[in-house]
């Protein structure tokens, strides 16, 4: 349930947060030992991009997704090696 403060906004000690809109995201998923990385762009922003801008962004974000996915995979592999023990 949302609540509303009766305090004057100008007297608050912490700045109020503005609503956030997610424009760009990168998601890394793991299924067993398989790691995939995907990225997405807000539909409105995508519509506003010129074709050459869309191509440039696609190339750059493909690289970002590969880097993030590779690093995530390395960390998982390292953690699995460290957590294996002998019984």
Backbone as CSV, one residue per row, in Angstrom:
resi,resn,N_x,N_y,N_z,CA_x,CA_y,CA_z,C_x,C_y,C_z
1,UNK,0.840,-1.175,0.000,0.000,0.000,0.000,0.886,1.240,0.000
2,UNK,0.617,2.157,-0.855,1.398,3.378,-0.946,0.955,4.347,0.130
3,UNK,1.914,5.068,0.666,1.566,6.070,1.668,2.094,7.418,1.219
4,UNK,1.530,8.442,1.782,1.896,9.792,1.401,2.311,10.559,2.635
5,UNK,3.418,11.254,2.564,3.907,12.015,3.695,3.273,13.397,3.697
6,UNK,2.891,13.862,4.885,2.323,15.199,4.981,3.405,16.250,5.142
7,UNK,4.653,15.802,5.235,5.779,16.708,5.386,6.037,17.463,4.087
8,UNK,6.369,18.730,4.201,6.688,19.561,3.043,7.931,18.992,2.353
9,UNK,7.870,18.712,1.040,9.013,18.132,0.322,10.294,18.939,0.459
10,UNK,10.204,20.252,0.624,11.409,21.074,0.714,12.108,20.922,2.056
11,UNK,11.437,20.340,3.059,12.056,20.180,4.373,12.570,18.775,4.616
12,UNK,12.420,17.882,3.675,12.913,16.517,3.846,14.431,16.501,3.875
13,UNK,14.988,15.600,4.705,16.440,15.512,4.794,17.028,14.654,3.680
14,UNK,16.237,13.734,3.134,16.726,12.912,2.027,16.019,13.341,0.750
15,UNK,16.765,13.410,-0.341,16.145,13.827,-1.598,15.125,12.789,-2.057
16,UNK,14.041,13.262,-2.661,13.031,12.333,-3.158,13.537,11.678,-4.435
17,UNK,13.173,10.433,-4.616,13.604,9.699,-5.807,12.594,9.897,-6.912
18,UNK,13.100,10.104,-8.090,12.238,10.238,-9.259,11.910,8.843,-9.765
19,UNK,10.787,8.683,-10.436,10.462,7.365,-11.002,11.559,6.923,-11.963
20,UNK,11.875,5.643,-11.940,12.915,5.117,-12.807,12.306,4.392,-13.990
21,UNK,12.955,4.523,-15.134,12.563,3.802,-16.330,13.766,3.020,-16.810
22,UNK,13.583,1.735,-17.018,14.681,0.902,-17.491,14.794,1.054,-18.998
23,UNK,15.910,1.619,-19.447,16.130,1.840,-20.868,16.918,0.705,-21.504
24,UNK,17.844,0.142,-20.754,18.754,-0.863,-21.279,19.037,-1.867,-20.175
25,UNK,19.026,-3.153,-20.510,19.356,-4.156,-19.498,20.153,-5.294,-20.113
26,UNK,20.927,-5.942,-19.259,21.670,-7.137,-19.638,21.300,-8.201,-18.623
27,UNK,20.887,-9.370,-19.109,20.476,-10.465,-18.242,21.380,-11.656,-18.515
28,UNK,21.921,-12.227,-17.443,22.726,-13.432,-17.550,21.965,-14.550,-16.863
29,UNK,21.776,-15.659,-17.574,21.047,-16.798,-17.031,21.956,-18.020,-17.021
30,UNK,21.743,-18.851,-16.030,22.522,-20.078,-15.918,21.571,-21.256,-15.821
31,UNK,21.833,-22.248,-16.624,21.087,-23.501,-16.549,22.123,-24.613,-16.544
32,UNK,22.369,-25.174,-15.361,23.448,-26.153,-15.232,24.778,-25.474,-15.478
33,UNK,25.522,-25.964,-16.456,26.805,-25.348,-16.798,26.684,-24.410,-17.984
34,UNK,25.487,-24.276,-18.533,25.265,-23.412,-19.680,24.919,-21.999,-19.210
35,UNK,25.669,-21.003,-19.692,25.445,-19.604,-19.336,25.081,-18.837,-20.603
36,UNK,23.988,-18.075,-20.537,23.608,-17.223,-21.667,23.445,-15.793,-21.181
37,UNK,23.797,-14.847,-22.035,23.646,-13.423,-21.724,22.822,-12.791,-22.837
38,UNK,21.831,-12.004,-22.430,20.963,-11.312,-23.391,20.866,-9.847,-22.989
39,UNK,20.539,-9.022,-23.940,20.337,-7.619,-23.639,19.036,-7.151,-24.261
40,UNK,18.497,-6.075,-23.709,17.248,-5.528,-24.229,17.241,-4.011,-24.128
41,UNK,16.426,-3.406,-24.945,16.320,-1.959,-25.032,14.856,-1.563,-24.942
42,UNK,14.580,-0.474,-24.256,13.208,0.019,-24.136,12.623,0.227,-25.538
43,UNK,11.409,-0.269,-25.805,10.831,-0.187,-27.157,10.764,1.233,-27.723
44,UNK,10.452,2.206,-26.891,10.355,3.581,-27.385,11.708,4.093,-27.847
45,UNK,12.740,3.782,-27.080,14.080,4.210,-27.463,14.509,3.529,-28.755
46,UNK,14.177,2.256,-28.869,14.538,1.529,-30.092,13.887,2.175,-31.323
47,UNK,12.638,2.565,-31.202,11.928,3.189,-32.331,12.560,4.514,-32.740
48,UNK,13.184,5.200,-31.761,13.757,6.515,-32.037,15.150,6.445,-32.667
49,UNK,15.775,5.284,-32.629,17.124,5.158,-33.188,17.092,5.081,-34.712
50,UNK,18.082,5.703,-35.328,18.270,5.587,-36.768,18.843,4.197,-37.057
51,UNK,18.660,3.667,-38.272,19.181,2.329,-38.584,20.681,2.164,-38.284
52,UNK,21.480,3.185,-38.603,22.914,3.071,-38.330,23.208,3.090,-36.824
53,UNK,22.395,3.842,-36.062,22.556,3.849,-34.607,22.157,2.486,-34.020
54,UNK,21.090,1.913,-34.550,20.637,0.603,-34.086,21.709,-0.454,-34.362
55,UNK,22.322,-0.406,-35.535,23.375,-1.369,-35.866,24.570,-1.204,-34.937
56,UNK,24.976,0.037,-34.694,26.109,0.297,-33.806,25.806,-0.193,-32.387
57,UNK,24.620,0.100,-31.898,24.222,-0.345,-30.561,24.169,-1.867,-30.485
58,UNK,23.643,-2.505,-31.518,23.572,-3.966,-31.555,24.965,-4.580,-31.494
59,UNK,25.902,-4.021,-32.248,27.282,-4.521,-32.232,27.909,-4.354,-30.849
60,UNK,27.767,-3.177,-30.267,28.360,-2.900,-28.958,27.732,-3.768,-27.875
61,UNK,26.410,-3.866,-27.863,25.744,-4.636,-26.815,25.973,-6.134,-26.984
62,UNK,26.186,-6.585,-28.208,26.567,-7.979,-28.418,27.897,-8.267,-27.743
63,UNK,28.833,-7.329,-27.864,30.136,-7.476,-27.207,29.984,-7.438,-25.686
64,UNK,29.161,-6.521,-25.204,28.923,-6.421,-23.752,28.333,-7.719,-23.221
65,UNK,27.322,-8.244,-23.888,26.688,-9.491,-23.453,27.686,-10.637,-23.447
66,UNK,28.562,-10.698,-24.463,29.596,-11.735,-24.507,30.584,-11.586,-23.350
67,UNK,31.018,-10.357,-23.074,31.957,-10.129,-21.975,31.341,-10.496,-20.628
68,UNK,30.128,-10.032,-20.400,29.454,-10.308,-19.125,29.204,-11.807,-18.981
69,UNK,28.729,-12.453,-20.020,28.480,-13.888,-19.981,29.753,-14.684,-19.753
70,UNK,30.837,-14.299,-20.416,32.124,-14.984,-20.252,32.644,-14.824,-18.833
71,UNK,32.565,-13.618,-18.322,33.050,-13.368,-16.954,32.212,-14.140,-15.940
72,UNK,30.919,-14.153,-16.106,30.027,-14.891,-15.216,30.380,-16.373,-15.251
73,UNK,30.623,-16.893,-16.431,30.995,-18.297,-16.589,32.324,-18.596,-15.895
74,UNK,33.304,-17.686,-16.017,34.595,-17.864,-15.356,34.436,-17.906,-13.837
75,UNK,33.636,-16.999,-13.306,33.417,-16.951,-11.859,32.738,-18.228,-11.391
76,UNK,31.747,-18.703,-12.126,31.075,-19.949,-11.751,32.040,-21.121,-11.755
77,UNK,32.869,-21.208,-12.782,33.838,-22.295,-12.879,34.823,-22.237,-11.720
78,UNK,35.297,-21.041,-11.407,36.239,-20.858,-10.308,35.593,-21.265,-8.985
79,UNK,34.354,-20.847,-8.744,33.659,-21.184,-7.511,33.409,-22.672,-7.388
80,UNK,33.109,-23.327,-8.502,32.878,-24.771,-8.480,34.161,-25.517,-8.131
81,UNK,35.295,-25.044,-8.654,36.592,-25.674,-8.357,36.937,-25.514,-6.889
82,UNK,36.658,-24.309,-6.337,36.973,-24.029,-4.944,36.060,-24.765,-3.977
83,UNK,34.821,-25.043,-4.380,33.866,-25.654,-3.469,33.904,-27.182,-3.499
84,UNK,34.595,-27.775,-4.460,34.655,-29.227,-4.499,35.615,-29.708,-3.425
85,UNK,35.194,-30.708,-2.733,36.008,-31.245,-1.654,36.038,-32.757,-1.723
86,UNK,36.731,-33.347,-0.799,36.777,-34.804,-0.742,36.041,-35.266,0.505
87,UNK,35.375,-36.366,0.364,34.611,-36.876,1.506,35.326,-38.021,2.136
